[in-house]
Amino acid sequence: MRWYWIDRFIEFESGQRAKAIKNISLAEEHLHDHFPGYPVMPNSLIIEGLAQTGGLLLYEHSQFQNKVVLAKVPVARFHYQAIPGDTLIYTATVDYIHRNGAMVTATSHKGEELQAETEIVFAHLEGEMGQKTLYDPLDMLQMMRVLRAFEVGHAADGSPLLEPSCLDGAENSDPAV
Amino acid sequence: MPTKEEILENIRTALVDALGVDDDEVTPEATLVGDLGAESIDFLDIVFRLEKAFEIKIPRGELFPEDVLTNAEYVQDGKVTEAGMAELRKRMPFANLDSFAENPAVQDFGNLLTVADMCRFIETKVEVTG
């Protein structure tokens, strides 16, 4: 299942901040039901896009070890609707990283105008839940590549962000590749 | 080095931000679960805010010893045993467990923690002035 609610990273500073763009298109099926004749980007999917921006940032920061999930949205304010043809810029900034999770402030802008602001709490799954494979590591690698994270990203020391070696094995061992 | 008043103020801010309650609802006697509506996921949020506000670390189970409540040694038929109560008292010197001890049903434990308990907990982790 394809569940991309961001289209590309434009900034990716490991452990600190990431920016991604989301282009809203009439080719997205759900817009024709939300609402018929009056397409509006659902705020819940804006939150999902903000969570993906922040969640991937946290996932990379843990050297792709922590299974990061969206746990809670304490604050979500939407100042106006986002509609087809808009390009939203999502900015996720890490407020606090903890062994069990993290807090991120994430905003959505249309150009210079603030469209939405949220606070998102992520949890790191551990114990029994942590052992389950949430997704194929190869899918994760492809998602980060497709979103161009490794083209714009920087590691903590400022050097270019490199693809993780732990996921290389998954790619090379896949007979379909 | 915060005063007791400052500790309460910082805890109040953390609970208002995490739980969406009003300032005046966060009284020392208010219980986190019963009066302020905290759910399990909120405790993760609250711990993060407290750690950040006071620059401390709160290891898992230190504020809320969930491992005692799920341990067969300490819980029987949904009630905390004497050994369990002793362990809880040892782990939570900041909380008043007397009324809970009268009927120590595990399902009621969540409603034990008050804002005042949290203040006392923080006081054990930071140097308090005044």
Interface residues (C-beta under 8 A of the other chain):
Chain A: A71 K72 P74 V75 D95 Y96 H98 R99 N100 G101 A102 M103 E119 V121 A123
Chain B: D17 A18 G20 I41 D42 L44 D45 V47 F48 R49 E51 K52 R60
